[in-house]
């Protein structure tokens, strides 16, 4: 009883449970995710700055001060 074929058999890789449906993001998908993250961070930064300005104006008004608006300096 000899096996046919003289070459060694290919090694069998054991499969990990739950790994059959593994999907990987392409480079384009990663760029879209990182681009969306960058846009969200920039918009969040502007939102926080606007909320800080509103809070400072409210603090000024609640202290019964006058001229609480922003002062524009001519250049």
C-alpha distances in whole Angstrom, upper triangle without the diagonal:
4,7,9,13,13,16,17,17,20,22,23,27,28,31,34,36,38,37,36,40,41,43,45,49,49,52,54,54,54,57,59,58,60,63,63,63,66,68,68,69,72,73,73,75,78,78,78,81,83,83,84,87,88,88,90,93,92,93,96,97,97,99,102,102,103,102,98,97,95,97,97,98,99,98
4,6,9,10,13,13,14,18,20,21,25,26,29,33,35,37,36,35,38,39,42,43,46,47,49,52,51,52,55,56,56,58,60,61,61,64,66,66,67,70,71,71,73,76,76,76,79,81,81,82,85,86,86,88,91,91,92,94,96,96,98,100,100,101,100,96,95,93,95,94,96,97,95
4,6,8,10,11,11,14,17,18,22,23,26,30,32,34,33,31,35,36,38,39,43,43,45,48,48,48,51,53,52,54,57,58,58,60,62,63,63,66,68,68,69,72,72,73,76,77,77,79,82,83,83,85,87,87,88,91,92,92,94,97,97,98,96,93,91,89,92,91,92,93,91
4,7,9,11,11,14,17,19,22,25,27,31,33,35,33,32,35,36,38,39,42,42,44,47,47,48,50,52,52,53,56,57,57,60,62,62,63,66,67,67,69,72,72,73,75,77,77,79,82,82,83,85,87,88,88,91,93,93,95,97,97,98,96,93,91,89,91,90,91,92,91
4,6,8,9,12,15,18,21,24,26,30,32,34,32,31,34,34,36,37,40,40,42,45,45,45,48,50,50,51,54,55,55,57,60,60,61,63,65,65,67,70,70,71,73,75,76,77,80,81,81,83,85,86,87,89,91,91,93,95,95,96,94,90,89,87,89,88,89,90,88
4,7,9,12,15,18,21,24,27,30,33,35,33,32,35,35,37,38,41,41,42,45,46,46,48,50,50,51,54,55,56,57,60,61,61,64,66,66,67,70,71,71,73,75,76,77,80,81,81,83,86,86,87,89,91,91,93,96,95,96,94,91,89,87,89,88,89,90,88
4,6,9,12,15,18,21,24,27,30,32,30,29,32,32,34,34,37,37,39,42,42,42,45,47,47,48,50,52,52,54,56,57,58,60,62,62,64,66,67,67,70,72,72,73,76,77,77,79,82,82,83,86,87,87,89,92,91,92,90,87,85,83,85,84,85,86,84
4,7,9,12,15,18,21,24,27,30,27,27,30,30,32,32,36,35,37,40,40,40,43,45,45,46,49,50,50,52,54,55,55,58,60,60,61,64,65,65,67,70,70,71,74,75,75,77,79,80,80,83,85,85,87,89,89,90,88,85,83,81,83,82,83,84,82
4,6,9,12,15,18,21,24,26,24,23,27,27,29,30,33,33,36,38,38,38,41,43,43,44,47,48,48,50,52,53,53,56,58,58,59,62,63,63,65,67,68,69,72,73,73,75,77,78,78,81,83,83,84,87,87,88,86,83,81,79,81,81,82,83,81
4,6,9,13,15,18,21,23,21,20,23,23,25,26,29,30,32,35,34,35,38,39,39,40,43,44,44,46,49,49,50,52,54,54,56,58,59,59,62,64,64,65,68,69,69,71,74,74,75,77,79,79,81,84,83,84,82,79,77,75,78,77,78,79,77
4,6,9,12,16,19,21,19,19,22,22,24,25,28,29,31,34,33,33,36,38,37,39,42,43,42,44,47,47,48,51,52,52,54,56,57,57,60,62,62,63,66,67,67,69,71,72,72,75,77,77,78,81,81,82,80,77,75,74,76,75,76,77,76
4,6,9,12,15,18,16,15,19,19,22,23,27,28,30,33,32,32,35,37,36,37,40,41,41,43,46,45,46,49,51,50,52,55,55,55,58,60,60,61,64,65,65,67,70,70,70,73,75,75,76,79,79,80,79,75,74,72,74,74,75,77,75
4,6,9,12,15,13,13,16,16,19,20,23,25,27,30,29,29,32,34,32,34,37,38,37,40,42,42,43,46,47,47,49,51,52,52,55,56,56,58,60,61,61,64,66,66,67,70,71,71,73,76,75,77,75,71,70,68,71,71,72,73,72
4,7,9,12,11,11,15,15,19,20,24,26,28,31,29,29,33,34,32,34,37,38,37,40,42,42,42,45,47,46,48,51,51,51,54,56,55,57,60,60,60,63,65,65,66,69,70,69,71,74,74,76,74,71,70,68,71,70,72,73,72
4,6,9,7,8,11,12,15,17,21,23,26,28,26,27,30,31,29,31,34,35,34,37,39,39,39,43,44,43,45,48,48,48,51,53,52,54,57,57,57,60,62,62,63,66,67,67,69,72,72,73,71,68,67,65,68,68,69,71,70
4,6,6,8,11,11,14,16,20,22,25,28,25,25,29,30,28,29,33,33,32,35,37,36,37,40,41,40,43,46,45,45,48,50,49,51,54,55,54,57,59,59,60,63,64,63,65,68,69,70,69,65,64,62,65,65,67,68,68
4,6,7,10,11,15,17,21,23,26,28,26,26,30,30,28,30,33,33,32,35,37,36,37,40,41,40,43,45,45,45,48,50,49,50,54,54,53,56,59,58,59,62,63,62,65,67,68,69,68,64,63,62,65,65,67,69,68
4,6,7,8,12,14,18,21,24,26,23,23,27,27,25,27,30,29,29,32,34,33,34,37,38,37,40,42,42,42,45,47,46,48,51,51,51,54,56,55,56,59,60,60,62,65,65,66,65,61,60,59,62,62,64,66,65
4,6,5,9,12,15,18,21,23,21,21,25,25,23,25,28,28,28,31,33,32,33,36,37,36,39,42,41,42,45,46,46,47,50,51,51,53,56,55,56,59,60,60,62,65,65,66,65,61,60,59,61,61,63,65,64
4,6,9,12,16,18,21,23,21,22,25,25,24,27,29,29,29,32,34,33,35,38,38,38,41,43,43,44,47,48,48,50,52,53,53,56,58,57,58,61,62,62,64,67,67,68,67,63,62,60,63,63,65,66,65
4,6,10,13,16,19,20,18,19,23,22,21,24,26,26,26,29,31,30,32,35,35,35,38,40,40,41,44,45,45,47,49,50,50,53,55,54,56,58,59,59,62,64,64,65,64,60,59,57,60,60,62,63,62
4,7,10,13,16,18,15,16,20,20,18,21,24,23,24,27,28,28,29,32,33,33,35,38,37,38,41,43,42,44,47,47,48,50,52,52,53,56,57,57,60,62,62,63,61,58,56,55,58,57,59,60,59
4,7,9,13,14,12,13,16,16,15,18,21,20,21,24,25,25,27,30,30,30,33,35,35,36,39,40,40,42,45,45,46,48,50,50,52,54,55,56,58,60,60,61,59,56,54,52,55,55,56,57,57
4,6,10,11,9,10,13,14,13,15,18,18,19,21,23,23,25,27,28,29,31,33,33,34,37,38,39,41,43,44,44,47,49,49,50,53,54,54,56,59,59,59,57,54,52,50,53,52,54,55,54
4,7,8,6,6,10,10,10,12,14,15,16,18,20,20,22,24,25,26,28,30,30,32,34,35,36,38,40,41,42,44,46,46,48,50,51,52,54,56,56,56,54,51,49,47,50,49,50,51,50
4,5,5,6,9,10,11,12,14,15,17,18,20,21,23,25,26,27,29,31,32,33,35,36,37,39,41,42,43,45,47,48,49,51,53,53,56,58,57,57,55,52,50,48,50,49,50,51,50
4,5,5,6,9,10,11,12,14,15,16,18,20,21,23,24,26,27,29,30,31,33,35,36,38,39,41,42,44,45,47,48,50,51,52,54,56,55,56,53,50,48,46,48,46,48,48,47
4,5,5,6,9,10,10,12,14,15,16,18,20,21,23,24,26,27,28,30,32,33,35,36,38,39,41,42,44,45,47,48,50,51,53,55,54,54,51,48,46,44,46,45,46,47,45
4,5,5,6,9,10,11,12,14,15,17,18,20,21,22,24,26,27,29,31,32,33,35,37,38,39,41,42,43,45,47,48,49,51,53,52,53,50,47,45,43,45,44,46,47,46
4,5,5,6,8,10,11,12,14,15,16,18,20,21,23,25,26,27,29,30,31,33,35,36,37,39,41,42,43,45,47,47,49,52,51,51,49,46,44,42,44,43,44,45,44
4,5,5,6,8,10,10,12,14,15,16,18,20,21,23,24,26,27,29,30,32,33,35,36,38,39,41,42,44,45,46,48,50,49,49,47,44,42,39,41,40,42,42,41
4,6,5,6,9,10,11,12,14,15,16,18,20,21,22,24,26,27,28,30,32,33,34,36,38,39,40,42,43,45,47,49,48,48,45,42,40,38,40,39,41,42,41
4,5,5,6,9,10,11,12,14,15,16,18,20,21,22,25,26,27,29,31,32,33,35,36,37,39,41,42,43,45,47,46,47,45,41,39,38,40,39,41,42,41
4,5,5,6,9,10,10,12,14,15,16,19,20,21,23,24,26,27,29,30,31,33,35,36,37,39,41,42,44,46,45,45,43,40,38,36,38,37,38,40,39
4,5,5,6,9,10,11,12,14,15,17,18,20,21,23,24,26,28,29,30,32,34,35,36,38,39,41,43,44,43,44,41,38,36,34,36,35,36,37,36
4,5,5,6,9,10,11,12,14,16,16,18,20,21,22,24,26,27,28,30,32,33,34,36,37,38,41,43,42,42,40,37,34,33,35,34,36,37,37
4,5,5,6,9,10,10,12,14,15,16,18,20,21,22,25,26,27,29,30,31,33,35,36,37,39,41,40,41,39,35,34,32,34,34,35,37,36
4,5,5,6,9,10,11,13,14,15,17,19,20,21,23,25,26,27,29,30,32,34,35,36,38,40,39,39,37,34,32,30,32,31,32,34,33
4,5,5,6,8,10,11,12,14,16,17,18,20,21,23,24,26,27,29,30,32,33,35,37,38,37,37,35,32,30,28,30,29,31,32,32
4,6,5,6,9,10,10,12,14,15,16,18,20,21,22,24,26,27,28,30,31,32,35,36,36,36,34,31,29,27,30,30,32,33,33
4,6,5,6,9,10,11,12,14,15,17,19,20,21,23,25,26,27,29,30,31,33,35,34,35,33,29,28,26,28,28,30,32,31
4,5,5,6,9,10,11,13,14,16,17,19,20,22,23,25,26,28,29,30,32,34,33,33,31,27,25,23,26,25,27,28,28
4,5,5,6,9,10,11,12,14,16,17,18,20,21,23,24,26,27,29,31,32,31,31,29,26,24,22,25,25,27,28,28
4,5,5,6,9,10,11,12,14,15,16,18,20,21,22,24,26,27,29,31,30,31,29,25,24,22,25,25,27,30,30
4,5,5,6,9,10,11,13,14,15,17,19,20,21,23,25,26,27,29,28,29,27,23,22,20,23,23,25,27,27
4,5,5,6,9,10,11,12,14,16,17,18,20,21,23,24,26,28,27,27,24,21,19,17,20,20,22,24,24
4,5,5,6,9,10,11,12,14,16,17,18,20,21,22,24,26,26,26,24,21,19,18,21,21,24,26,27
4,5,5,6,9,10,10,12,14,15,16,18,20,21,23,25,24,25,23,20,19,17,21,21,24,26,27
4,5,5,6,9,10,11,13,14,15,17,19,20,21,23,22,23,21,17,16,14,17,18,20,23,23
4,5,5,6,9,10,11,12,14,16,17,18,20,22,21,21,19,15,14,13,16,17,20,22,23
4,5,5,6,9,10,10,12,14,15,16,18,20,20,21,19,16,15,14,18,20,22,25,27
4,5,5,6,9,10,11,12,14,15,17,19,18,19,18,14,14,13,16,18,21,24,25
4,5,5,6,9,10,11,12,14,16,17,16,16,15,11,10,9,13,15,17,21,22
4,5,5,6,9,10,11,12,14,16,15,16,14,11,10,11,15,17,20,23,25
4,5,5,6,9,10,10,12,15,14,16,15,12,12,13,16,19,22,25,27
4,5,5,6,9,10,11,13,12,13,13,9,10,10,13,16,19,22,24
4,5,5,6,9,10,11,10,11,10,6,7,9,12,15,18,21,24
4,5,5,6,8,10,10,12,12,9,10,12,16,19,22,25,28
4,6,5,6,9,9,12,12,9,12,13,16,20,22,26,28
4,6,5,7,6,8,9,6,9,11,14,17,20,23,26
4,5,5,6,7,9,7,9,13,15,19,21,25,28
4,5,8,10,12,10,13,16,19,22,25,28,31
4,6,9,12,10,14,16,18,22,24,28,30
4,7,10,9,13,16,18,21,24,27,30
4,7,7,10,13,14,18,20,24,27
4,6,9,12,12,16,18,21,24
4,6,8,9,12,14,17,21
4,7,9,12,15,18,21
4,6,9,13,16,19
4,6,10,13,15
4,6,10,13
4,6,9
4,6
4
